Amino acid sequence: MREIISLEPVFKEMVWGGKKLQEYFQYEIPGDHTGEAWVVSAHPQGDCRIEEGSFSGHTLSWLWDNHRELFGNLEGKEFPLLVKFIDAKTDLSIQVHPDDAYAGAHENGARGKTECWYILDCEENSDIIVGHHAKTKEEMKRMIDEGRWEDFLRVEPIHPGDFFQIPPGTVHAIRKGTLLIEIQQNSAITYRLYDYGRLSGGKPRQLHIRQALDVVLCPFEKGEALPKVYREEEYDRTFLVACQFYTVEKYDIRGTLLLRQDQPFLVVSVIAGEGMVDGRPVKAGCCLILPSGYGKARIEGQLSIITAHV
């Protein structure tokens, strides 16, 4: 099929959200605390609708259920990926995600959550939390019980263009002033360790200390993300990560790229600039799916894209 699948974002207002999704992508956001745009999602909590074409008005989950041939006849009950843009005006909660085994056993058969981040923009001297300093689960529990968060948490400085792979069991938090794209398993399972005592609807948001203690990897071991850059005359290709759930690459295009789509499906997210995809205008914030059998896509312009496939 040569028809590009374009989707309408689903916006999420969050206590920590802001207005950068409007400022950066010109999205029509619902309010001044919009934290997330789910741009490729078939999750029940945010199921994107198809904007135009043969399947206009249907959801991505409907397309997955009724036209699996567009996804290479992949097996599985659910569309496997979820792509978000995230605007953290203030700090997100300190959290951790389970793997498939734990989520399947304790969350009614749900998927776990492996995710990755590419930093699009951030304030000067920004940082994030990835990992912790406890040597044992017992030491970790003591630090949490005593509120010794500065001793416990591992803080890492960030800059636009940085990339992080966040495996299940990794304590993490996006911090204030950060705009990023997240590619993840299709899951919304999050265990909060700490939320700064913030209120949502007049009440503190729920913490999940017991579950978090179950799944946090201890001690923390940092995995090295080593992007590889391949330079061509009209584009640079950066290989970011490949794991059992997804492969992610970035292309910086300054002319023409013939992008081969030989995967079950390929998600293309425009993160900067503007151009054309097979004659279709695109700009920052546009996210497309090239279905199975699409072949080569001609991408032209001055733009940066991130691709993801399973």
Contacts in CASP RR format, 6 or more apart in sequence:
PFRMAT RR
TARGET T0000
AUTHOR 0000-0000-0000
METHOD contacts of the structure
MODEL  1
MREIISLEPVFKEMVWGGKKLQEYFQYEIPGDHTGEAWVVSAHPQGDCRI
EEGSFSGHTLSWLWDNHRELFGNLEGKEFPLLVKFIDAKTDLSIQVHPDD
AYAGAHENGARGKTECWYILDCEENSDIIVGHHAKTKEEMKRMIDEGRWE
DFLRVEPIHPGDFFQIPPGTVHAIRKGTLLIEIQQNSAITYRLYDYGRLS
GGKPRQLHIRQALDVVLCPFEKGEALPKVYREEEYDRTFLVACQFYTVEK
YDIRGTLLLRQDQPFLVVSVIAGEGMVDGRPVKAGCCLILPSGYGKARIE
GQLSIITAHV
1 70 0 8 1.000
1 291 0 8 1.000
1 292 0 8 1.000
1 293 0 8 1.000
1 294 0 8 1.000
2 278 0 8 1.000
2 294 0 8 1.000
2 295 0 8 1.000
3 53 0 8 1.000
3 54 0 8 1.000
3 291 0 8 1.000
4 277 0 8 1.000
4 278 0 8 1.000
4 280 0 8 1.000
4 288 0 8 1.000
4 289 0 8 1.000
4 290 0 8 1.000
4 294 0 8 1.000
5 50 0 8 1.000
5 55 0 8 1.000
5 60 0 8 1.000
5 63 0 8 1.000
5 70 0 8 1.000
5 288 0 8 1.000
5 289 0 8 1.000
5 290 0 8 1.000
5 291 0 8 1.000
6 50 0 8 1.000
6 51 0 8 1.000
6 52 0 8 1.000
6 286 0 8 1.000
6 287 0 8 1.000
6 288 0 8 1.000
6 289 0 8 1.000
7 39 0 8 1.000
7 40 0 8 1.000
7 41 0 8 1.000
7 48 0 8 1.000
7 49 0 8 1.000
7 50 0 8 1.000
7 51 0 8 1.000
7 60 0 8 1.000
7 287 0 8 1.000
7 288 0 8 1.000
7 289 0 8 1.000
8 48 0 8 1.000
8 49 0 8 1.000
8 50 0 8 1.000
8 51 0 8 1.000
9 27 0 8 1.000
9 37 0 8 1.000
9 38 0 8 1.000
9 39 0 8 1.000
9 48 0 8 1.000
9 85 0 8 1.000
9 287 0 8 1.000
10 37 0 8 1.000
10 38 0 8 1.000
10 41 0 8 1.000
10 46 0 8 1.000
10 47 0 8 1.000
10 48 0 8 1.000
11 21 0 8 1.000
11 27 0 8 1.000
11 29 0 8 1.000
11 30 0 8 1.000
11 34 0 8 1.000
11 35 0 8 1.000
11 36 0 8 1.000
11 37 0 8 1.000
11 38 0 8 1.000
12 34 0 8 1.000
12 35 0 8 1.000
12 36 0 8 1.000
12 37 0 8 1.000
12 38 0 8 1.000
13 30 0 8 1.000
13 31 0 8 1.000
13 33 0 8 1.000
13 34 0 8 1.000
13 35 0 8 1.000
14 33 0 8 1.000
14 34 0 8 1.000
14 35 0 8 1.000
14 36 0 8 1.000
15 33 0 8 1.000
15 90 0 8 1.000
15 198 0 8 1.000
15 199 0 8 1.000
15 200 0 8 1.000
15 205 0 8 1.000
16 33 0 8 1.000
16 35 0 8 1.000
16 88 0 8 1.000
16 89 0 8 1.000
16 90 0 8 1.000
16 91 0 8 1.000
16 92 0 8 1.000
16 176 0 8 1.000
17 33 0 8 1.000
17 34 0 8 1.000
17 35 0 8 1.000
17 87 0 8 1.000
17 88 0 8 1.000
17 89 0 8 1.000
17 90 0 8 1.000
18 32 0 8 1.000
18 33 0 8 1.000
18 34 0 8 1.000
18 35 0 8 1.000
18 87 0 8 1.000
18 89 0 8 1.000
19 29 0 8 1.000
19 31 0 8 1.000
19 32 0 8 1.000
19 34 0 8 1.000
19 87 0 8 1.000
19 89 0 8 1.000
20 87 0 8 1.000
20 89 0 8 1.000
20 121 0 8 1.000
20 179 0 8 1.000
21 27 0 8 1.000
21 29 0 8 1.000
21 34 0 8 1.000
21 35 0 8 1.000
21 37 0 8 1.000
21 85 0 8 1.000
21 87 0 8 1.000
21 179 0 8 1.000
22 28 0 8 1.000
22 29 0 8 1.000
22 34 0 8 1.000
24 87 0 8 1.000
24 120 0 8 1.000
24 121 0 8 1.000
24 179 0 8 1.000
24 284 0 8 1.000
25 37 0 8 1.000
25 85 0 8 1.000
25 284 0 8 1.000
25 285 0 8 1.000
27 37 0 8 1.000
27 285 0 8 1.000
29 37 0 8 1.000
33 89 0 8 1.000
34 87 0 8 1.000
35 86 0 8 1.000
35 87 0 8 1.000
35 88 0 8 1.000
35 89 0 8 1.000
36 84 0 8 1.000
36 85 0 8 1.000
36 86 0 8 1.000
36 87 0 8 1.000
37 84 0 8 1.000
37 85 0 8 1.000
38 46 0 8 1.000
38 48 0 8 1.000
38 82 0 8 1.000
38 83 0 8 1.000
38 84 0 8 1.000
39 48 0 8 1.000
39 83 0 8 1.000
39 84 0 8 1.000
39 85 0 8 1.000
39 269 0 8 1.000
39 285 0 8 1.000
39 287 0 8 1.000
40 48 0 8 1.000
40 60 0 8 1.000
40 81 0 8 1.000
40 82 0 8 1.000
40 83 0 8 1.000
40 267 0 8 1.000
40 269 0 8 1.000
40 287 0 8 1.000
40 289 0 8 1.000
41 47 0 8 1.000
41 48 0 8 1.000
41 60 0 8 1.000
41 82 0 8 1.000
41 83 0 8 1.000
41 84 0 8 1.000
41 186 0 8 1.000
42 48 0 8 1.000
42 59 0 8 1.000
42 60 0 8 1.000
42 61 0 8 1.000
42 63 0 8 1.000
42 64 0 8 1.000
42 78 0 8 1.000
42 79 0 8 1.000
42 82 0 8 1.000
42 186 0 8 1.000
43 78 0 8 1.000
43 82 0 8 1.000
43 186 0 8 1.000
43 187 0 8 1.000
43 188 0 8 1.000
44 61 0 8 1.000
45 188 0 8 1.000
47 59 0 8 1.000
47 60 0 8 1.000
47 61 0 8 1.000
48 59 0 8 1.000
48 60 0 8 1.000
49 57 0 8 1.000
49 58 0 8 1.000
49 59 0 8 1.000
49 60 0 8 1.000
50 56 0 8 1.000
50 57 0 8 1.000
50 58 0 8 1.000
50 59 0 8 1.000
50 60 0 8 1.000
50 63 0 8 1.000
51 57 0 8 1.000
55 62 0 8 1.000
55 63 0 8 1.000
55 67 0 8 1.000
60 79 0 8 1.000
61 78 0 8 1.000
61 79 0 8 1.000
63 70 0 8 1.000
64 71 0 8 1.000
64 78 0 8 1.000
64 79 0 8 1.000
68 74 0 8 1.000
69 292 0 8 1.000
70 265 0 8 1.000
70 291 0 8 1.000
70 292 0 8 1.000
71 79 0 8 1.000
71 264 0 8 1.000
71 265 0 8 1.000
71 291 0 8 1.000
71 292 0 8 1.000
72 264 0 8 1.000
72 265 0 8 1.000
72 292 0 8 1.000
72 293 0 8 1.000
73 264 0 8 1.000
73 292 0 8 1.000
74 80 0 8 1.000
74 264 0 8 1.000
74 310 0 8 1.000
78 111 0 8 1.000
78 186 0 8 1.000
79 186 0 8 1.000
80 185 0 8 1.000
80 186 0 8 1.000
80 245 0 8 1.000
80 246 0 8 1.000
80 310 0 8 1.000
81 183 0 8 1.000
81 184 0 8 1.000
81 185 0 8 1.000
81 186 0 8 1.000
81 245 0 8 1.000
81 246 0 8 1.000
81 267 0 8 1.000
81 308 0 8 1.000
81 310 0 8 1.000
82 183 0 8 1.000
82 184 0 8 1.000
82 185 0 8 1.000
82 186 0 8 1.000
82 187 0 8 1.000
83 181 0 8 1.000
83 182 0 8 1.000
83 183 0 8 1.000
83 184 0 8 1.000
83 267 0 8 1.000
83 269 0 8 1.000
83 287 0 8 1.000
83 308 0 8 1.000
84 181 0 8 1.000
84 182 0 8 1.000
84 184 0 8 1.000
85 120 0 8 1.000
85 179 0 8 1.000
85 180 0 8 1.000
85 181 0 8 1.000
85 182 0 8 1.000
85 285 0 8 1.000
86 174 0 8 1.000
86 178 0 8 1.000
86 179 0 8 1.000
86 180 0 8 1.000
86 181 0 8 1.000
86 182 0 8 1.000
87 178 0 8 1.000
87 179 0 8 1.000
88 174 0 8 1.000
88 175 0 8 1.000
88 176 0 8 1.000
88 177 0 8 1.000
88 178 0 8 1.000
88 179 0 8 1.000
89 176 0 8 1.000
89 177 0 8 1.000
90 176 0 8 1.000
91 173 0 8 1.000
91 174 0 8 1.000
91 175 0 8 1.000
91 176 0 8 1.000
91 196 0 8 1.000
92 173 0 8 1.000
92 174 0 8 1.000
92 175 0 8 1.000
93 173 0 8 1.000
93 192 0 8 1.000
93 193 0 8 1.000
93 194 0 8 1.000
93 195 0 8 1.000
93 196 0 8 1.000
93 205 0 8 1.000
94 129 0 8 1.000
94 149 0 8 1.000
94 153 0 8 1.000
94 171 0 8 1.000
94 172 0 8 1.000
94 173 0 8 1.000
94 192 0 8 1.000
94 193 0 8 1.000
94 194 0 8 1.000
94 195 0 8 1.000
95 171 0 8 1.000
95 172 0 8 1.000
95 173 0 8 1.000
95 190 0 8 1.000
95 191 0 8 1.000
95 192 0 8 1.000
95 193 0 8 1.000
95 212 0 8 1.000
96 168 0 8 1.000
96 169 0 8 1.000
96 170 0 8 1.000
96 171 0 8 1.000
96 172 0 8 1.000
96 190 0 8 1.000
96 191 0 8 1.000
96 193 0 8 1.000
96 212 0 8 1.000
96 215 0 8 1.000
96 216 0 8 1.000
97 112 0 8 1.000
97 113 0 8 1.000
97 114 0 8 1.000
97 115 0 8 1.000
97 166 0 8 1.000
97 168 0 8 1.000
97 169 0 8 1.000
97 170 0 8 1.000
97 187 0 8 1.000
97 189 0 8 1.000
97 190 0 8 1.000
97 191 0 8 1.000
97 215 0 8 1.000
98 106 0 8 1.000
98 107 0 8 1.000
98 112 0 8 1.000
98 113 0 8 1.000
98 168 0 8 1.000
98 169 0 8 1.000
98 189 0 8 1.000
98 191 0 8 1.000
98 211 0 8 1.000
98 214 0 8 1.000
98 215 0 8 1.000
99 112 0 8 1.000
99 114 0 8 1.000
99 168 0 8 1.000
99 169 0 8 1.000
99 215 0 8 1.000
100 111 0 8 1.000
100 112 0 8 1.000
100 168 0 8 1.000
102 112 0 8 1.000
102 168 0 8 1.000
102 214 0 8 1.000
102 215 0 8 1.000
103 109 0 8 1.000
103 110 0 8 1.000
103 111 0 8 1.000
103 112 0 8 1.000
103 113 0 8 1.000
103 187 0 8 1.000
103 189 0 8 1.000
104 110 0 8 1.000
104 111 0 8 1.000
104 112 0 8 1.000
106 211 0 8 1.000
107 189 0 8 1.000
110 187 0 8 1.000
110 189 0 8 1.000
111 185 0 8 1.000
111 186 0 8 1.000
111 187 0 8 1.000
111 189 0 8 1.000
112 168 0 8 1.000
112 185 0 8 1.000
112 187 0 8 1.000
112 189 0 8 1.000
113 168 0 8 1.000
113 184 0 8 1.000
113 185 0 8 1.000
113 187 0 8 1.000
113 188 0 8 1.000
113 189 0 8 1.000
113 190 0 8 1.000
114 165 0 8 1.000
114 166 0 8 1.000
114 167 0 8 1.000
114 168 0 8 1.000
114 184 0 8 1.000
114 185 0 8 1.000
114 243 0 8 1.000
114 245 0 8 1.000
114 246 0 8 1.000
115 166 0 8 1.000
115 182 0 8 1.000
115 183 0 8 1.000
115 184 0 8 1.000
115 185 0 8 1.000
116 163 0 8 1.000
116 164 0 8 1.000
116 165 0 8 1.000
116 166 0 8 1.000
116 182 0 8 1.000
116 183 0 8 1.000
116 184 0 8 1.000
116 240 0 8 1.000
116 241 0 8 1.000
116 246 0 8 1.000
116 248 0 8 1.000
117 128 0 8 1.000
117 163 0 8 1.000
117 164 0 8 1.000
117 166 0 8 1.000
117 174 0 8 1.000
117 180 0 8 1.000
117 181 0 8 1.000
117 182 0 8 1.000
118 161 0 8 1.000
118 162 0 8 1.000
118 163 0 8 1.000
118 180 0 8 1.000
118 181 0 8 1.000
118 240 0 8 1.000
118 248 0 8 1.000
118 250 0 8 1.000
118 271 0 8 1.000
118 306 0 8 1.000
119 158 0 8 1.000
119 159 0 8 1.000
119 160 0 8 1.000
119 161 0 8 1.000
119 162 0 8 1.000
119 163 0 8 1.000
119 164 0 8 1.000
119 178 0 8 1.000
119 179 0 8 1.000
119 180 0 8 1.000
120 160 0 8 1.000
120 161 0 8 1.000
120 179 0 8 1.000
120 180 0 8 1.000
120 181 0 8 1.000
120 271 0 8 1.000
120 272 0 8 1.000
121 160 0 8 1.000
121 178 0 8 1.000
121 179 0 8 1.000
122 158 0 8 1.000
122 159 0 8 1.000
122 160 0 8 1.000
122 177 0 8 1.000
122 178 0 8 1.000
122 179 0 8 1.000
123 176 0 8 1.000
123 177 0 8 1.000
123 178 0 8 1.000
125 157 0 8 1.000
126 157 0 8 1.000
126 158 0 8 1.000
126 159 0 8 1.000
126 175 0 8 1.000
126 176 0 8 1.000
126 177 0 8 1.000
126 178 0 8 1.000
127 155 0 8 1.000
127 156 0 8 1.000
127 157 0 8 1.000
127 158 0 8 1.000
127 175 0 8 1.000
128 155 0 8 1.000
128 156 0 8 1.000
128 158 0 8 1.000
128 164 0 8 1.000
128 172 0 8 1.000
128 173 0 8 1.000
128 174 0 8 1.000
128 175 0 8 1.000
128 178 0 8 1.000
129 153 0 8 1.000
129 154 0 8 1.000
129 155 0 8 1.000
129 156 0 8 1.000
129 171 0 8 1.000
129 172 0 8 1.000
129 173 0 8 1.000
129 175 0 8 1.000
130 154 0 8 1.000
130 156 0 8 1.000
130 164 0 8 1.000
130 166 0 8 1.000
130 170 0 8 1.000
130 171 0 8 1.000
130 172 0 8 1.000
130 222 0 8 1.000
131 153 0 8 1.000
131 154 0 8 1.000
131 170 0 8 1.000
131 171 0 8 1.000
131 172 0 8 1.000
131 220 0 8 1.000
131 222 0 8 1.000
132 140 0 8 1.000
132 152 0 8 1.000
132 153 0 8 1.000
132 154 0 8 1.000
132 171 0 8 1.000
132 216 0 8 1.000
132 218 0 8 1.000
132 220 0 8 1.000
133 151 0 8 1.000
133 152 0 8 1.000
133 153 0 8 1.000
133 154 0 8 1.000
133 220 0 8 1.000
134 140 0 8 1.000
134 143 0 8 1.000
134 152 0 8 1.000
134 218 0 8 1.000
134 219 0 8 1.000
134 220 0 8 1.000
135 218 0 8 1.000
135 219 0 8 1.000
136 218 0 8 1.000
136 219 0 8 1.000
137 213 0 8 1.000
137 216 0 8 1.000
137 218 0 8 1.000
140 152 0 8 1.000
140 213 0 8 1.000
140 216 0 8 1.000
140 218 0 8 1.000
141 213 0 8 1.000
142 148 0 8 1.000
143 149 0 8 1.000
143 151 0 8 1.000
143 152 0 8 1.000
144 152 0 8 1.000
144 193 0 8 1.000
144 194 0 8 1.000
144 209 0 8 1.000
144 213 0 8 1.000
149 194 0 8 1.000
153 171 0 8 1.000
153 173 0 8 1.000
154 171 0 8 1.000
154 220 0 8 1.000
158 178 0 8 1.000
163 225 0 8 1.000
163 227 0 8 1.000
163 240 0 8 1.000
163 241 0 8 1.000
164 225 0 8 1.000
165 223 0 8 1.000
165 225 0 8 1.000
165 241 0 8 1.000
165 243 0 8 1.000
166 172 0 8 1.000
167 217 0 8 1.000
168 215 0 8 1.000
169 215 0 8 1.000
169 216 0 8 1.000
169 217 0 8 1.000
170 217 0 8 1.000
170 220 0 8 1.000
171 193 0 8 1.000
171 216 0 8 1.000
171 220 0 8 1.000
174 180 0 8 1.000
181 269 0 8 1.000
181 271 0 8 1.000
181 306 0 8 1.000
183 246 0 8 1.000
183 248 0 8 1.000
183 267 0 8 1.000
183 306 0 8 1.000
183 308 0 8 1.000
185 245 0 8 1.000
185 246 0 8 1.000
190 208 0 8 1.000
191 208 0 8 1.000
191 211 0 8 1.000
191 212 0 8 1.000
191 215 0 8 1.000
192 205 0 8 1.000
192 206 0 8 1.000
192 207 0 8 1.000
192 208 0 8 1.000
192 212 0 8 1.000
193 207 0 8 1.000
193 208 0 8 1.000
193 209 0 8 1.000
193 212 0 8 1.000
194 207 0 8 1.000
195 204 0 8 1.000
195 205 0 8 1.000
195 207 0 8 1.000
197 204 0 8 1.000
198 204 0 8 1.000
198 205 0 8 1.000
199 205 0 8 1.000
225 240 0 8 1.000
225 241 0 8 1.000
227 238 0 8 1.000
227 239 0 8 1.000
227 240 0 8 1.000
227 250 0 8 1.000
228 238 0 8 1.000
228 239 0 8 1.000
229 236 0 8 1.000
229 237 0 8 1.000
229 238 0 8 1.000
229 239 0 8 1.000
230 236 0 8 1.000
230 237 0 8 1.000
230 238 0 8 1.000
230 239 0 8 1.000
234 253 0 8 1.000
234 254 0 8 1.000
234 255 0 8 1.000
234 256 0 8 1.000
234 257 0 8 1.000
235 251 0 8 1.000
235 252 0 8 1.000
235 253 0 8 1.000
235 254 0 8 1.000
235 255 0 8 1.000
235 256 0 8 1.000
235 257 0 8 1.000
236 251 0 8 1.000
236 252 0 8 1.000
237 249 0 8 1.000
237 250 0 8 1.000
237 251 0 8 1.000
238 249 0 8 1.000
238 250 0 8 1.000
238 251 0 8 1.000
238 252 0 8 1.000
239 249 0 8 1.000
240 248 0 8 1.000
240 249 0 8 1.000
240 250 0 8 1.000
240 306 0 8 1.000
241 247 0 8 1.000
241 248 0 8 1.000
242 248 0 8 1.000
245 310 0 8 1.000
246 308 0 8 1.000
246 309 0 8 1.000
246 310 0 8 1.000
247 308 0 8 1.000
247 309 0 8 1.000
247 310 0 8 1.000
248 306 0 8 1.000
248 307 0 8 1.000
248 308 0 8 1.000
249 306 0 8 1.000
249 307 0 8 1.000
250 271 0 8 1.000
250 304 0 8 1.000
250 305 0 8 1.000
250 306 0 8 1.000
250 307 0 8 1.000
251 257 0 8 1.000
251 259 0 8 1.000
251 299 0 8 1.000
251 304 0 8 1.000
251 305 0 8 1.000
251 306 0 8 1.000
251 307 0 8 1.000
252 304 0 8 1.000
253 299 0 8 1.000
253 300 0 8 1.000
253 301 0 8 1.000
253 302 0 8 1.000
253 303 0 8 1.000
253 304 0 8 1.000
253 305 0 8 1.000
254 301 0 8 1.000
254 302 0 8 1.000
255 300 0 8 1.000
255 301 0 8 1.000
255 302 0 8 1.000
256 298 0 8 1.000
256 299 0 8 1.000
256 300 0 8 1.000
256 301 0 8 1.000
257 298 0 8 1.000
257 299 0 8 1.000
257 300 0 8 1.000
258 296 0 8 1.000
258 297 0 8 1.000
258 298 0 8 1.000
258 299 0 8 1.000
259 266 0 8 1.000
259 268 0 8 1.000
259 290 0 8 1.000
259 296 0 8 1.000
259 297 0 8 1.000
259 298 0 8 1.000
259 299 0 8 1.000
259 307 0 8 1.000
260 295 0 8 1.000
260 296 0 8 1.000
261 290 0 8 1.000
261 293 0 8 1.000
261 294 0 8 1.000
261 295 0 8 1.000
261 296 0 8 1.000
261 297 0 8 1.000
262 293 0 8 1.000
262 295 0 8 1.000
263 292 0 8 1.000
263 309 0 8 1.000
263 310 0 8 1.000
264 292 0 8 1.000
264 309 0 8 1.000
264 310 0 8 1.000
265 289 0 8 1.000
265 290 0 8 1.000
265 291 0 8 1.000
265 292 0 8 1.000
265 309 0 8 1.000
265 310 0 8 1.000
266 289 0 8 1.000
266 290 0 8 1.000
266 294 0 8 1.000
266 307 0 8 1.000
266 308 0 8 1.000
266 309 0 8 1.000
267 287 0 8 1.000
267 288 0 8 1.000
267 289 0 8 1.000
267 307 0 8 1.000
267 308 0 8 1.000
267 309 0 8 1.000
268 277 0 8 1.000
268 287 0 8 1.000
268 288 0 8 1.000
268 289 0 8 1.000
268 290 0 8 1.000
268 297 0 8 1.000
268 305 0 8 1.000
268 306 0 8 1.000
268 307 0 8 1.000
269 285 0 8 1.000
269 286 0 8 1.000
269 287 0 8 1.000
269 288 0 8 1.000
269 305 0 8 1.000
269 306 0 8 1.000
269 307 0 8 1.000
269 308 0 8 1.000
270 282 0 8 1.000
270 283 0 8 1.000
270 284 0 8 1.000
270 285 0 8 1.000
270 286 0 8 1.000
270 287 0 8 1.000
270 303 0 8 1.000
270 304 0 8 1.000
270 305 0 8 1.000
271 284 0 8 1.000
271 285 0 8 1.000
271 304 0 8 1.000
271 305 0 8 1.000
271 306 0 8 1.000
272 284 0 8 1.000
272 303 0 8 1.000
272 304 0 8 1.000
273 283 0 8 1.000
273 284 0 8 1.000
273 302 0 8 1.000
273 303 0 8 1.000
273 304 0 8 1.000
274 281 0 8 1.000
274 282 0 8 1.000
274 283 0 8 1.000
274 284 0 8 1.000
274 301 0 8 1.000
274 302 0 8 1.000
274 303 0 8 1.000
275 281 0 8 1.000
275 282 0 8 1.000
275 283 0 8 1.000
275 299 0 8 1.000
275 300 0 8 1.000
275 301 0 8 1.000
275 302 0 8 1.000
275 303 0 8 1.000
276 282 0 8 1.000
276 298 0 8 1.000
276 299 0 8 1.000
276 300 0 8 1.000
276 301 0 8 1.000
277 288 0 8 1.000
277 297 0 8 1.000
277 298 0 8 1.000
277 299 0 8 1.000
278 297 0 8 1.000
278 298 0 8 1.000
279 298 0 8 1.000
279 300 0 8 1.000
282 288 0 8 1.000
282 303 0 8 1.000
283 303 0 8 1.000
284 303 0 8 1.000
290 297 0 8 1.000
299 305 0 8 1.000
END
